[in-house]
C-alpha cells in the first residue's frame, strides 16, 4: 500500500512538472527578460567599478583583493548576481506558486486531490531549474563577449556541480514561502524583503567579511552563502572537487533542516487554513 501511494505521488509530481513546462513553452517571451537582466545588472556594477578604480589601478585592485581574496572583479560581481537572479526566480516562482493557484481559484481543488502535500509544495520547482541553467549560460557568455573573461571547462563543470548540489537547499528554503501563502495569502512584499536581505547577508554584492559579527553568523545559516563562495572558489581560485566536499556536506545538512521545517510548517498552516477557510480566499 505504501509503495502504491509513493508511486501515485511520483506520478502526480511528474504531472505538476509537465504542467509547469507547458506554461514555460506557452510564454517563450519570458526568456527575453532572462537574457536582459542577468547581463545588465552585473555589467553596470563592473563598469562602475572600473570607472571608480581608475580603469584597474593597482592600489584599487590590491584593496579589493585584500577583502575578497581575488583581483577578478568581473567574475566576482557576475557570480554574485547569478545568485541574485536565482533568488529572484526562486522566490517569485516556486516560492509563490501556491499564491498563483490561489489567485486562479484552483488552490482548494488542488488540495482536494488525494496526493501528498509535497507535490504542490515542491512540484513547481522543476521548471525553475531551467531558468537557473539558462541564466548561468547567459552570464557565462556575457563575461566572455563583453569583458573577455574566458571560463575554463573544468570550472564550468564544477560550477554546474555546485549548482546541482545547492538545488535541494535552495528549494527547501523557497518552499517556506509556499507555506506562508496558506497563512497570509499575498507574500509579494515578503519576497522583496527577503531577497534584499539575502543579497546583503550572503556575499552577493560584497564579501561577508565586511559584515558585523552577528550578520556573518546569520549568513552562515543561509544556503546562498555557501553556493556563491564555492562558485567563486572554483572560477577565481581554481578549487578542486575535493575542496568542495565540505560545502556539499553543509548544503546537504541545510537542505534537510530547511526541508523538514518547511514540511512541518506547511502541515500546521494547512490545518489552520482549512479551519479559517483561507484556501478558498483570494
C-alpha positions as CSV (number, residue, x, y, z in Angstrom):
1,X,0.0,0.0,0.0
2,X,2.8,2.4,0.9
3,X,4.6,1.7,-2.4
4,X,1.4,2.3,-4.3
5,X,0.9,5.7,-2.6
6,X,4.5,6.6,-3.2
7,X,4.2,5.7,-6.9
8,X,1.0,7.8,-7.2
9,X,2.7,10.8,-5.6
10,X,5.6,10.4,-8.1
11,X,3.1,10.4,-11.0
12,X,1.4,13.5,-9.5
13,X,4.8,15.2,-9.1
14,X,5.6,14.4,-12.8
15,X,2.2,15.8,-13.8
16,X,2.9,19.0,-11.9
17,X,6.3,19.3,-13.6
18,X,4.7,18.8,-17.1
19,X,2.2,21.5,-16.3
20,X,5.0,23.9,-15.4
21,X,6.9,23.0,-18.5
22,X,3.8,23.6,-20.7
23,X,3.4,27.0,-19.2
24,X,7.1,27.7,-19.9
25,X,6.6,26.7,-23.6
26,X,3.4,28.7,-23.8
27,X,5.1,32.0,-22.9
28,X,8.6,31.9,-24.6
29,X,8.8,35.7,-24.5
30,X,9.7,35.3,-20.8
31,X,13.2,34.2,-21.9
32,X,13.8,37.8,-23.2
33,X,13.8,39.1,-19.7
34,X,16.0,36.3,-18.5
35,X,18.6,37.5,-21.1
36,X,18.3,41.2,-20.4
37,X,18.6,41.3,-16.6
38,X,21.3,38.8,-16.0
39,X,23.6,40.8,-18.3
40,X,22.6,44.4,-17.5
41,X,22.6,44.3,-13.7
42,X,26.1,42.9,-13.1
43,X,27.6,44.7,-16.2
44,X,26.6,48.1,-14.7
45,X,28.4,47.3,-11.5
46,X,31.5,46.1,-13.2
47,X,31.7,49.2,-15.4
48,X,31.1,51.4,-12.4
49,X,33.9,49.6,-10.5
50,X,36.3,50.0,-13.4
51,X,35.4,53.7,-13.7
52,X,35.8,54.4,-9.9
53,X,39.1,52.4,-9.7
54,X,40.7,54.4,-12.5
55,X,40.5,51.6,-15.0
56,X,42.2,49.0,-13.0
57,X,44.5,51.0,-10.8
58,X,46.9,48.6,-8.9
59,X,46.2,50.1,-5.5
60,X,42.4,49.8,-6.0
61,X,42.8,46.2,-7.1
62,X,45.0,45.4,-4.1
63,X,42.4,46.9,-1.8
64,X,39.7,44.8,-3.5
65,X,41.9,41.6,-3.2
66,X,42.6,42.2,0.5
67,X,38.9,41.9,1.2
68,X,37.8,39.3,-1.4
69,X,41.0,37.2,-2.0
70,X,41.0,37.9,-5.7
71,X,41.5,40.6,-8.3
72,X,38.9,39.2,-10.6
73,X,36.3,41.9,-10.2
74,X,34.2,40.9,-13.2
75,X,33.7,37.3,-12.2
76,X,33.3,38.2,-8.5
77,X,30.4,40.5,-9.4
78,X,28.8,38.2,-12.1
79,X,28.8,35.2,-9.8
80,X,27.1,37.3,-7.1
81,X,24.4,38.4,-9.5
82,X,23.9,34.9,-10.7
83,X,22.8,34.1,-7.2
84,X,20.7,37.2,-7.1
85,X,18.9,36.1,-10.3
86,X,18.5,32.6,-8.8
87,X,16.9,34.0,-5.7
88,X,14.6,36.2,-7.8
89,X,13.3,33.3,-9.9
90,X,13.1,31.0,-6.8
91,X,11.1,33.4,-4.7
92,X,8.8,34.7,-7.5
93,X,8.5,31.2,-9.0
94,X,8.2,28.2,-6.6
95,X,8.0,30.5,-3.6
96,X,4.8,32.0,-4.8
97,X,3.4,29.1,-6.9
98,X,0.6,28.4,-4.4
99,X,-0.3,32.0,-4.4
100,X,-0.8,31.8,-8.2
101,X,-3.1,28.8,-7.7
102,X,-4.9,30.8,-5.1
103,X,-5.4,33.7,-7.5
104,X,-6.7,31.4,-10.2
105,X,-9.2,29.9,-7.7
106,X,-7.7,26.4,-8.1
107,X,-5.8,26.0,-4.8
108,X,-8.7,24.5,-2.9
109,X,-9.3,22.0,-5.8
110,X,-5.6,21.0,-5.7
111,X,-5.8,20.4,-2.0
112,X,-8.8,18.1,-2.5
113,X,-6.7,15.6,-4.5
114,X,-5.6,12.6,-2.6
115,X,-1.8,13.2,-3.1
116,X,0.9,14.2,-0.7
117,X,1.1,17.9,0.1
118,X,4.7,17.7,-1.0
119,X,3.5,17.7,-4.6
120,X,2.0,21.2,-4.7
121,X,4.8,22.4,-2.4
122,X,7.8,21.1,-4.5
123,X,6.3,20.4,-7.9
124,X,6.7,23.9,-9.3
125,X,10.5,23.8,-8.6
126,X,11.0,21.6,-11.6
127,X,10.8,24.3,-14.3
128,X,12.8,26.7,-12.2
129,X,15.9,24.6,-12.8
130,X,15.6,25.5,-16.5
131,X,15.7,29.2,-15.6
132,X,18.8,28.8,-13.4
133,X,20.8,26.9,-16.0
134,X,19.7,29.3,-18.7
135,X,20.8,32.3,-16.7
136,X,24.2,30.7,-16.0
137,X,24.7,30.2,-19.7
138,X,23.7,33.8,-20.5
139,X,26.0,35.2,-17.8
140,X,28.9,33.0,-18.9
141,X,28.6,34.3,-22.5
142,X,28.3,37.9,-21.2
143,X,31.6,37.8,-19.3
144,X,33.3,36.4,-22.4
145,X,31.8,38.6,-25.0
146,X,31.7,41.9,-23.0
147,X,34.7,41.6,-20.8
148,X,36.9,39.0,-22.4
149,X,36.9,36.6,-19.5
150,X,37.1,33.0,-20.7
151,X,35.9,30.4,-18.3
152,X,37.9,27.2,-18.0
153,X,36.0,24.0,-18.9
154,X,36.8,22.4,-15.6
155,X,35.5,25.5,-13.8
156,X,32.2,25.4,-15.8
157,X,31.7,21.7,-14.9
158,X,32.4,22.3,-11.2
159,X,30.1,25.3,-11.2
160,X,27.3,23.1,-12.5
161,X,28.2,20.5,-9.8
162,X,27.9,23.2,-7.1
163,X,24.6,24.4,-8.6
164,X,23.0,20.9,-8.5
165,X,24.4,20.3,-5.0
166,X,22.7,23.5,-3.9
167,X,19.3,22.9,-5.5
168,X,17.8,20.9,-2.6
169,X,18.8,23.5,0.0
170,X,17.7,26.5,-2.2
171,X,14.3,25.0,-3.0
172,X,13.7,23.8,0.6
173,X,14.3,27.4,1.6
174,X,11.9,28.7,-1.1
175,X,9.2,26.3,0.0
176,X,8.9,28.2,3.2
177,X,7.2,30.9,1.1
178,X,4.8,28.4,-0.3
179,X,3.8,27.5,3.2
180,X,3.4,31.2,4.2
181,X,0.8,31.6,1.4
182,X,-1.6,29.4,3.4
183,X,-1.5,31.8,6.3
184,X,-1.0,35.3,4.7
185,X,-2.2,34.9,1.1
186,X,-0.2,37.7,-0.6
187,X,3.6,37.3,0.1
188,X,4.9,39.7,-2.5
189,X,6.2,42.3,0.0
190,X,7.9,39.5,2.0
191,X,9.7,38.3,-1.2
192,X,11.1,41.7,-1.8
193,X,12.3,42.0,1.8
194,X,13.9,38.5,1.9
195,X,15.6,38.9,-1.5
196,X,17.1,42.2,-0.4
197,X,18.1,40.8,3.0
198,X,19.8,37.7,1.5
199,X,21.6,39.9,-1.1
200,X,23.1,41.8,1.8
201,X,23.9,38.8,4.0
202,X,25.1,36.2,1.6
203,X,28.1,37.9,-0.1
204,X,26.3,38.6,-3.4
205,X,27.4,42.2,-3.9
206,X,30.3,42.4,-1.4
207,X,32.3,39.9,0.8
208,X,30.7,38.9,4.0
209,X,33.9,39.7,5.9
210,X,32.7,43.3,5.8
211,X,29.6,42.5,7.7
212,X,29.3,42.7,11.5
213,X,29.7,39.5,13.5
214,X,26.0,38.9,14.0
215,X,25.3,39.2,10.3
216,X,28.2,36.9,9.4
217,X,26.7,34.3,11.8
218,X,23.3,34.7,10.2
219,X,24.9,34.3,6.7
220,X,26.4,31.0,7.8
221,X,22.9,29.5,8.1
222,X,21.9,30.5,4.6
223,X,22.5,28.2,1.6
224,X,23.3,31.1,-0.9
225,X,26.4,32.0,1.2
226,X,28.0,28.6,0.5
227,X,26.9,28.3,-3.1
228,X,28.3,31.8,-4.0
229,X,31.6,31.2,-2.1
230,X,32.0,27.7,-3.7
231,X,31.5,29.0,-7.3
232,X,33.9,31.9,-6.7
233,X,36.5,29.5,-5.3
234,X,36.1,27.3,-8.4
235,X,36.3,30.1,-11.0
236,X,38.6,32.5,-9.3
237,X,40.9,30.3,-7.2
238,X,40.9,27.0,-9.0
239,X,39.2,24.9,-6.3
240,X,39.1,21.1,-7.0
241,X,36.3,18.7,-6.4
242,X,37.9,17.6,-3.1
243,X,37.9,21.3,-1.9
244,X,34.1,21.3,-2.5
245,X,33.3,18.3,-0.3
246,X,32.8,20.4,2.9
247,X,30.5,22.8,1.1
248,X,28.4,19.9,-0.3
249,X,28.1,18.4,3.2
250,X,26.9,21.7,4.6
251,X,24.4,22.3,1.8
252,X,23.0,18.7,2.4
253,X,22.5,19.5,6.0
254,X,20.8,22.8,5.3
255,X,18.6,21.1,2.8
256,X,17.4,18.6,5.4
257,X,16.9,21.3,8.0
258,X,15.0,23.7,5.8
259,X,13.0,20.9,4.1
260,X,11.9,19.4,7.4
261,X,11.0,22.8,8.8
262,X,9.0,23.6,5.6
263,X,7.1,20.4,5.8
264,X,6.1,20.8,9.4
265,X,5.2,24.4,8.9
266,X,3.2,23.6,5.8
267,X,1.1,21.0,7.7
268,X,0.4,23.3,10.6
269,X,-0.6,26.2,8.3
270,X,-2.7,23.9,6.1
271,X,-4.7,22.8,9.1
272,X,-5.1,26.4,10.1
273,X,-6.2,27.4,6.6
274,X,-8.8,24.7,6.5
275,X,-10.3,25.9,9.7
276,X,-10.3,29.6,8.6
277,X,-11.4,29.0,5.0
278,X,-8.2,30.6,3.7
279,X,-7.8,28.0,1.0
280,X,-10.7,29.4,-0.9
281,X,-10.0,33.1,-0.4
282,X,-8.3,35.4,-2.9
